[in-house]
Amino acid sequence: MALAQNSHTELNPIQVSLLRLFSRPMSDKETKELKKLLVNHYSQQLDEEVGRVVAEKGYTQKDFDDMLNSDS
């Protein structure tokens, strides 16, 4: 498998492995299950990152309410 020379489009080793792993026919059901798995994985990572930032910044519910209700 040839990799692109441009550093912005070059595939990393995990991406290459995934392409090889999934280079077979898959049913619609398998495709949907895989997409759901990936969405759940990244959703969990996002939740963890948001929790970390909220704790680091010391945000409270009042802070979020103020942000939502500000004019800017």
PDB file as gemmi writes it, atoms N, CA and C in Angstrom:
CRYST1    1.000    1.000    1.000  90.00  90.00  90.00 P 1                      
ATOM      1  N   MET A   1       0.854  -1.186   0.000  1.00  0.00           N  
ATOM      2  CA  MET A   1       0.000   0.000   0.000  1.00  0.00           C  
ATOM      3  C   MET A   1       0.891   1.239   0.000  1.00  0.00           C  
ATOM      4  N   ALA A   2       0.710   2.125  -0.957  1.00  0.00           N  
ATOM      5  CA  ALA A   2       1.495   3.343  -1.044  1.00  0.00           C  
ATOM      6  C   ALA A   2       0.909   4.404  -0.137  1.00  0.00           C  
ATOM      7  N   LEU A   3       1.781   5.126   0.541  1.00  0.00           N  
ATOM      8  CA  LEU A   3       1.356   6.209   1.406  1.00  0.00           C  
ATOM      9  C   LEU A   3       1.612   7.536   0.711  1.00  0.00           C  
ATOM     10  N   ALA A   4       0.756   8.496   0.966  1.00  0.00           N  
ATOM     11  CA  ALA A   4       0.913   9.818   0.367  1.00  0.00           C  
ATOM     12  C   ALA A   4       2.171  10.483   0.928  1.00  0.00           C  
ATOM     13  N   GLN A   5       2.816  11.283   0.132  1.00  0.00           N  
ATOM     14  CA  GLN A   5       4.032  11.957   0.552  1.00  0.00           C  
ATOM     15  C   GLN A   5       3.760  13.196   1.383  1.00  0.00           C  
ATOM     16  N   ASN A   6       2.605  13.806   1.204  1.00  0.00           N  
ATOM     17  CA  ASN A   6       2.255  15.018   1.942  1.00  0.00           C  
ATOM     18  C   ASN A   6       2.039  14.659   3.408  1.00  0.00           C  
ATOM     19  N   SER A   7       2.725  15.352   4.329  1.00  0.00           N  
ATOM     20  CA  SER A   7       2.640  15.006   5.750  1.00  0.00           C  
ATOM     21  C   SER A   7       1.236  15.205   6.303  1.00  0.00           C  
ATOM     22  N   HIS A   8       0.426  16.020   5.657  1.00  0.00           N  
ATOM     23  CA  HIS A   8      -0.934  16.259   6.133  1.00  0.00           C  
ATOM     24  C   HIS A   8      -1.884  15.125   5.756  1.00  0.00           C  
ATOM     25  N   THR A   9      -1.522  14.337   4.781  1.00  0.00           N  
ATOM     26  CA  THR A   9      -2.413  13.270   4.344  1.00  0.00           C  
ATOM     27  C   THR A   9      -1.812  11.894   4.556  1.00  0.00           C  
ATOM     28  N   GLU A  10      -0.612  11.822   5.090  1.00  0.00           N  
ATOM     29  CA  GLU A  10       0.033  10.530   5.298  1.00  0.00           C  
ATOM     30  C   GLU A  10      -0.704   9.745   6.380  1.00  0.00           C  
ATOM     31  N   LEU A  11      -0.906   8.468   6.133  1.00  0.00           N  
ATOM     32  CA  LEU A  11      -1.589   7.620   7.096  1.00  0.00           C  
ATOM     33  C   LEU A  11      -0.604   7.158   8.166  1.00  0.00           C  
ATOM     34  N   ASN A  12      -1.078   7.125   9.400  1.00  0.00           N  
ATOM     35  CA  ASN A  12      -0.237   6.608  10.474  1.00  0.00           C  
ATOM     36  C   ASN A  12      -0.378   5.085  10.515  1.00  0.00           C  
ATOM     37  N   PRO A  13       0.464   4.399  11.275  1.00  0.00           N  
ATOM     38  CA  PRO A  13       0.421   2.929  11.299  1.00  0.00           C  
ATOM     39  C   PRO A  13      -0.935   2.354  11.723  1.00  0.00           C  
ATOM     40  N   ILE A  14      -1.625   2.989  12.630  1.00  0.00           N  
ATOM     41  CA  ILE A  14      -2.940   2.505  13.060  1.00  0.00           C  
ATOM     42  C   ILE A  14      -3.937   2.598  11.906  1.00  0.00           C  
ATOM     43  N   GLN A  15      -3.911   3.710  11.184  1.00  0.00           N  
ATOM     44  CA  GLN A  15      -4.822   3.870  10.058  1.00  0.00           C  
ATOM     45  C   GLN A  15      -4.561   2.806   8.984  1.00  0.00           C  
ATOM     46  N   VAL A  16      -3.314   2.537   8.723  1.00  0.00           N  
ATOM     47  CA  VAL A  16      -2.973   1.508   7.731  1.00  0.00           C  
ATOM     48  C   VAL A  16      -3.478   0.147   8.203  1.00  0.00           C  
ATOM     49  N   SER A  17      -3.267  -0.162   9.489  1.00  0.00           N  
ATOM     50  CA  SER A  17      -3.748  -1.434  10.039  1.00  0.00           C  
ATOM     51  C   SER A  17      -5.258  -1.549   9.928  1.00  0.00           C  
ATOM     52  N   LEU A  18      -5.957  -0.474  10.221  1.00  0.00           N  
ATOM     53  CA  LEU A  18      -7.420  -0.496  10.125  1.00  0.00           C  
ATOM     54  C   LEU A  18      -7.878  -0.689   8.685  1.00  0.00           C  
ATOM     55  N   LEU A  19      -7.215  -0.032   7.750  1.00  0.00           N  
ATOM     56  CA  LEU A  19      -7.573  -0.223   6.342  1.00  0.00           C  
ATOM     57  C   LEU A  19      -7.379  -1.672   5.919  1.00  0.00           C  
ATOM     58  N   ARG A  20      -6.294  -2.271   6.363  1.00  0.00           N  
ATOM     59  CA  ARG A  20      -6.054  -3.684   6.024  1.00  0.00           C  
ATOM     60  C   ARG A  20      -7.092  -4.579   6.695  1.00  0.00           C  
ATOM     61  N   LEU A  21      -7.400  -4.289   7.960  1.00  0.00           N  
ATOM     62  CA  LEU A  21      -8.352  -5.097   8.705  1.00  0.00           C  
ATOM     63  C   LEU A  21      -9.737  -5.073   8.070  1.00  0.00           C  
ATOM     64  N   PHE A  22     -10.134  -3.909   7.573  1.00  0.00           N  
ATOM     65  CA  PHE A  22     -11.483  -3.751   7.036  1.00  0.00           C  
ATOM     66  C   PHE A  22     -11.540  -3.780   5.510  1.00  0.00           C  
ATOM     67  N   SER A  23     -10.508  -4.283   4.885  1.00  0.00           N  
ATOM     68  CA  SER A  23     -10.516  -4.370   3.419  1.00  0.00           C  
ATOM     69  C   SER A  23     -11.186  -5.663   2.982  1.00  0.00           C  
ATOM     70  N   ARG A  24     -12.356  -5.898   3.516  1.00  0.00           N  
ATOM     71  CA  ARG A  24     -13.161  -7.065   3.171  1.00  0.00           C  
ATOM     72  C   ARG A  24     -14.611  -6.610   3.093  1.00  0.00           C  
ATOM     73  N   PRO A  25     -15.438  -7.356   2.416  1.00  0.00           N  
ATOM     74  CA  PRO A  25     -16.855  -6.969   2.363  1.00  0.00           C  
ATOM     75  C   PRO A  25     -17.482  -6.985   3.762  1.00  0.00           C  
ATOM     76  N   MET A  26     -18.308  -5.973   4.037  1.00  0.00           N  
ATOM     77  CA  MET A  26     -19.015  -5.906   5.317  1.00  0.00           C  
ATOM     78  C   MET A  26     -20.477  -5.605   5.041  1.00  0.00           C  
ATOM     79  N   SER A  27     -21.327  -6.218   5.830  1.00  0.00           N  
ATOM     80  CA  SER A  27     -22.761  -5.971   5.682  1.00  0.00           C  
ATOM     81  C   SER A  27     -23.093  -4.576   6.229  1.00  0.00           C  
ATOM     82  N   ASP A  28     -24.270  -4.100   5.904  1.00  0.00           N  
ATOM     83  CA  ASP A  28     -24.724  -2.818   6.453  1.00  0.00           C  
ATOM     84  C   ASP A  28     -24.771  -2.874   7.971  1.00  0.00           C  
ATOM     85  N   LYS A  29     -25.196  -4.014   8.502  1.00  0.00           N  
ATOM     86  CA  LYS A  29     -25.270  -4.176   9.958  1.00  0.00           C  
ATOM     87  C   LYS A  29     -23.882  -4.067  10.586  1.00  0.00           C  
ATOM     88  N   GLU A  30     -22.889  -4.723  10.002  1.00  0.00           N  
ATOM     89  CA  GLU A  30     -21.518  -4.643  10.519  1.00  0.00           C  
ATOM     90  C   GLU A  30     -20.985  -3.211  10.449  1.00  0.00           C  
ATOM     91  N   THR A  31     -21.271  -2.542   9.341  1.00  0.00           N  
ATOM     92  CA  THR A  31     -20.820  -1.162   9.178  1.00  0.00           C  
ATOM     93  C   THR A  31     -21.423  -0.259  10.244  1.00  0.00           C  
ATOM     94  N   LYS A  32     -22.721  -0.391  10.477  1.00  0.00           N  
ATOM     95  CA  LYS A  32     -23.389   0.420  11.499  1.00  0.00           C  
ATOM     96  C   LYS A  32     -22.856   0.112  12.888  1.00  0.00           C  
ATOM     97  N   GLU A  33     -22.606  -1.169  13.189  1.00  0.00           N  
ATOM     98  CA  GLU A  33     -22.063  -1.546  14.488  1.00  0.00           C  
ATOM     99  C   GLU A  33     -20.678  -0.946  14.699  1.00  0.00           C  
ATOM    100  N   LEU A  34     -19.866  -0.968  13.644  1.00  0.00           N  
ATOM    101  CA  LEU A  34     -18.522  -0.406  13.732  1.00  0.00           C  
ATOM    102  C   LEU A  34     -18.578   1.106  13.932  1.00  0.00           C  
ATOM    103  N   LYS A  35     -19.431   1.780  13.181  1.00  0.00           N  
ATOM    104  CA  LYS A  35     -19.583   3.232  13.349  1.00  0.00           C  
ATOM    105  C   LYS A  35     -20.040   3.567  14.762  1.00  0.00           C  
ATOM    106  N   LYS A  36     -20.991   2.786  15.277  1.00  0.00           N  
ATOM    107  CA  LYS A  36     -21.491   3.021  16.629  1.00  0.00           C  
ATOM    108  C   LYS A  36     -20.372   2.829  17.655  1.00  0.00           C  
ATOM    109  N   LEU A  37     -19.559   1.810  17.471  1.00  0.00           N  
ATOM    110  CA  LEU A  37     -18.431   1.557  18.360  1.00  0.00           C  
ATOM    111  C   LEU A  37     -17.461   2.741  18.369  1.00  0.00           C  
ATOM    112  N   LEU A  38     -17.149   3.252  17.188  1.00  0.00           N  
ATOM    113  CA  LEU A  38     -16.225   4.387  17.086  1.00  0.00           C  
ATOM    114  C   LEU A  38     -16.830   5.659  17.688  1.00  0.00           C  
ATOM    115  N   VAL A  39     -18.105   5.898  17.424  1.00  0.00           N  
ATOM    116  CA  VAL A  39     -18.761   7.084  17.991  1.00  0.00           C  
ATOM    117  C   VAL A  39     -18.765   6.998  19.515  1.00  0.00           C  
ATOM    118  N   ASN A  40     -19.082   5.822  20.055  1.00  0.00           N  
ATOM    119  CA  ASN A  40     -19.085   5.655  21.506  1.00  0.00           C  
ATOM    120  C   ASN A  40     -17.696   5.863  22.098  1.00  0.00           C  
ATOM    121  N   HIS A  41     -16.676   5.357  21.425  1.00  0.00           N  
ATOM    122  CA  HIS A  41     -15.298   5.519  21.889  1.00  0.00           C  
ATOM    123  C   HIS A  41     -14.910   6.998  21.950  1.00  0.00           C  
ATOM    124  N   TYR A  42     -15.155   7.721  20.862  1.00  0.00           N  
ATOM    125  CA  TYR A  42     -14.778   9.128  20.836  1.00  0.00           C  
ATOM    126  C   TYR A  42     -15.666   9.973  21.746  1.00  0.00           C  
ATOM    127  N   SER A  43     -16.902   9.574  21.933  1.00  0.00           N  
ATOM    128  CA  SER A  43     -17.784  10.263  22.861  1.00  0.00           C  
ATOM    129  C   SER A  43     -17.255  10.143  24.288  1.00  0.00           C  
ATOM    130  N   GLN A  44     -16.807   8.955  24.639  1.00  0.00           N  
ATOM    131  CA  GLN A  44     -16.242   8.737  25.973  1.00  0.00           C  
ATOM    132  C   GLN A  44     -14.970   9.570  26.162  1.00  0.00           C  
ATOM    133  N   GLN A  45     -14.118   9.603  25.145  1.00  0.00           N  
ATOM    134  CA  GLN A  45     -12.905  10.409  25.229  1.00  0.00           C  
ATOM    135  C   GLN A  45     -13.244  11.886  25.401  1.00  0.00           C  
ATOM    136  N   LEU A  46     -14.241  12.362  24.675  1.00  0.00           N  
ATOM    137  CA  LEU A  46     -14.654  13.757  24.778  1.00  0.00           C  
ATOM    138  C   LEU A  46     -15.199  14.053  26.168  1.00  0.00           C  
ATOM    139  N   ASP A  47     -16.032  13.165  26.698  1.00  0.00           N  
ATOM    140  CA  ASP A  47     -16.570  13.352  28.049  1.00  0.00           C  
ATOM    141  C   ASP A  47     -15.447  13.452  29.079  1.00  0.00           C  
ATOM    142  N   GLU A  48     -14.451  12.591  28.946  1.00  0.00           N  
ATOM    143  CA  GLU A  48     -13.320  12.613  29.875  1.00  0.00           C  
ATOM    144  C   GLU A  48     -12.532  13.916  29.755  1.00  0.00           C  
ATOM    145  N   GLU A  49     -12.311  14.368  28.547  1.00  0.00           N  
ATOM    146  CA  GLU A  49     -11.558  15.615  28.327  1.00  0.00           C  
ATOM    147  C   GLU A  49     -12.332  16.809  28.871  1.00  0.00           C  
ATOM    148  N   VAL A  50     -13.632  16.858  28.614  1.00  0.00           N  
ATOM    149  CA  VAL A  50     -14.454  17.959  29.132  1.00  0.00           C  
ATOM    150  C   VAL A  50     -14.425  17.940  30.655  1.00  0.00           C  
ATOM    151  N   GLY A  51     -14.558  16.766  31.254  1.00  0.00           N  
ATOM    152  CA  GLY A  51     -14.490  16.660  32.706  1.00  0.00           C  
ATOM    153  C   GLY A  51     -13.168  17.148  33.256  1.00  0.00           C  
ATOM    154  N   ARG A  52     -12.078  16.814  32.571  1.00  0.00           N  
ATOM    155  CA  ARG A  52     -10.750  17.248  32.994  1.00  0.00           C  
ATOM    156  C   ARG A  52     -10.632  18.768  32.930  1.00  0.00           C  
ATOM    157  N   VAL A  53     -11.099  19.355  31.837  1.00  0.00           N  
ATOM    158  CA  VAL A  53     -10.997  20.807  31.665  1.00  0.00           C  
ATOM    159  C   VAL A  53     -11.879  21.532  32.687  1.00  0.00           C  
ATOM    160  N   VAL A  54     -13.086  21.020  32.895  1.00  0.00           N  
ATOM    161  CA  VAL A  54     -13.992  21.635  33.865  1.00  0.00           C  
ATOM    162  C   VAL A  54     -13.359  21.618  35.253  1.00  0.00           C  
ATOM    163  N   ALA A  55     -12.770  20.480  35.626  1.00  0.00           N  
ATOM    164  CA  ALA A  55     -12.122  20.379  36.937  1.00  0.00           C  
ATOM    165  C   ALA A  55     -10.904  21.295  37.010  1.00  0.00           C  
ATOM    166  N   GLU A  56     -10.115  21.338  35.943  1.00  0.00           N  
ATOM    167  CA  GLU A  56      -8.905  22.165  35.901  1.00  0.00           C  
ATOM    168  C   GLU A  56      -9.248  23.654  36.019  1.00  0.00           C  
ATOM    169  N   LYS A  57     -10.301  24.070  35.317  1.00  0.00           N  
ATOM    170  CA  LYS A  57     -10.703  25.477  35.326  1.00  0.00           C  
ATOM    171  C   LYS A  57     -11.567  25.816  36.534  1.00  0.00           C  
ATOM    172  N   GLY A  58     -12.099  24.796  37.199  1.00  0.00           N  
ATOM    173  CA  GLY A  58     -12.947  25.029  38.357  1.00  0.00           C  
ATOM    174  C   GLY A  58     -14.315  25.577  38.003  1.00  0.00           C  
ATOM    175  N   TYR A  59     -14.808  25.243  36.803  1.00  0.00           N  
ATOM    176  CA  TYR A  59     -16.115  25.729  36.377  1.00  0.00           C  
ATOM    177  C   TYR A  59     -17.230  25.133  37.234  1.00  0.00           C  
ATOM    178  N   THR A  60     -18.245  25.926  37.497  1.00  0.00           N  
ATOM    179  CA  THR A  60     -19.432  25.479  38.222  1.00  0.00           C  
ATOM    180  C   THR A  60     -20.639  25.589  37.291  1.00  0.00           C  
ATOM    181  N   GLN A  61     -21.771  25.077  37.747  1.00  0.00           N  
ATOM    182  CA  GLN A  61     -22.992  25.196  36.948  1.00  0.00           C  
ATOM    183  C   GLN A  61     -23.335  26.661  36.717  1.00  0.00           C  
ATOM    184  N   LYS A  62     -23.087  27.510  37.726  1.00  0.00           N  
ATOM    185  CA  LYS A  62     -23.346  28.950  37.575  1.00  0.00           C  
ATOM    186  C   LYS A  62     -22.495  29.527  36.440  1.00  0.00           C  
ATOM    187  N   ASP A  63     -21.239  29.108  36.336  1.00  0.00           N  
ATOM    188  CA  ASP A  63     -20.373  29.579  35.250  1.00  0.00           C  
ATOM    189  C   ASP A  63     -20.956  29.211  33.886  1.00  0.00           C  
ATOM    190  N   PHE A  64     -21.443  27.980  33.755  1.00  0.00           N  
ATOM    191  CA  PHE A  64     -22.032  27.562  32.479  1.00  0.00           C  
ATOM    192  C   PHE A  64     -23.318  28.333  32.191  1.00  0.00           C  
ATOM    193  N   ASP A  65     -24.130  28.536  33.217  1.00  0.00           N  
ATOM    194  CA  ASP A  65     -25.356  29.325  33.031  1.00  0.00           C  
ATOM    195  C   ASP A  65     -25.022  30.741  32.589  1.00  0.00           C  
ATOM    196  N   ASP A  66     -24.010  31.342  33.233  1.00  0.00           N  
ATOM    197  CA  ASP A  66     -23.588  32.701  32.857  1.00  0.00           C  
ATOM    198  C   ASP A  66     -23.097  32.737  31.410  1.00  0.00           C  
ATOM    199  N   MET A  67     -22.330  31.722  31.001  1.00  0.00           N  
ATOM    200  CA  MET A  67     -21.849  31.661  29.610  1.00  0.00           C  
ATOM    201  C   MET A  67     -23.005  31.563  28.628  1.00  0.00           C  
ATOM    202  N   LEU A  68     -23.993  30.766  28.968  1.00  0.00           N  
ATOM    203  CA  LEU A  68     -25.141  30.589  28.078  1.00  0.00           C  
ATOM    204  C   LEU A  68     -25.992  31.847  27.972  1.00  0.00           C  
ATOM    205  N   ASN A  69     -26.026  32.614  29.035  1.00  0.00           N  
ATOM    206  CA  ASN A  69     -26.900  33.779  29.089  1.00  0.00           C  
ATOM    207  C   ASN A  69     -26.198  35.096  28.776  1.00  0.00           C  
ATOM    208  N   SER A  70     -24.904  35.035  28.473  1.00  0.00           N  
ATOM    209  CA  SER A  70     -24.184  36.272  28.153  1.00  0.00           C  
ATOM    210  C   SER A  70     -24.544  36.731  26.738  1.00  0.00           C  
ATOM    211  N   ASP A  71     -24.418  38.028  26.503  1.00  0.00           N  
ATOM    212  CA  ASP A  71     -24.743  38.597  25.198  1.00  0.00           C  
ATOM    213  C   ASP A  71     -23.617  38.446  24.180  1.00  0.00           C  
ATOM    214  N   SER A  72     -22.421  38.161  24.623  1.00  0.00           N  
ATOM    215  CA  SER A  72     -21.296  38.098  23.665  1.00  0.00           C  
ATOM    216  C   SER A  72     -21.093  36.741  23.082  1.00  0.00           C  
TER     217      SER A  72                                                      
END                                                                             
